Amino acid sequence: MKNYNLEERTLVFAKATRVFVKKLPRCTSNFEDGKQLIRSSGSIGANYIEANEALSKKDFKMRMKISRKEAKETCYWLKLVDTGTHQHLEKERSNLLDEATQLLKIMSSIILKAA
């Protein structure tokens, strides 16, 4: 079983998302949706870090729930951006969507175990 540093994993994900957004076709919808995607993808890790510095168990769970919410939102924005006819962007989107879904599941598991 691999040991993952979740802070590092969320950072790598947020950086990969930024690289992806830079490659998207330039149009008004991608500009707006891309901004939202960048915000939500970075917020996953930021809230996870905040959870690790929580003042109480209740605070920890709340921050983890926010992190999970941001992962769900990231999935939404990934599905919404327009990759045009670029197959390589579709593959990249699929990989990012898979990672966002995995992060969502990890956050859900942590929340359940913290109950």
Secondary structure, DSSP 8 states (H G I E B T S, - for coil): -----HHHHHHHHHHHHHHHHHHS---HHHHHHHHHHHHHHHHHHHHHHHHHT-SSHHHHHHHHHHHHHHHHHHHHHHHHS--TT-HHHHHHHHHHHHHHHHHHHHHHHHHHHT-
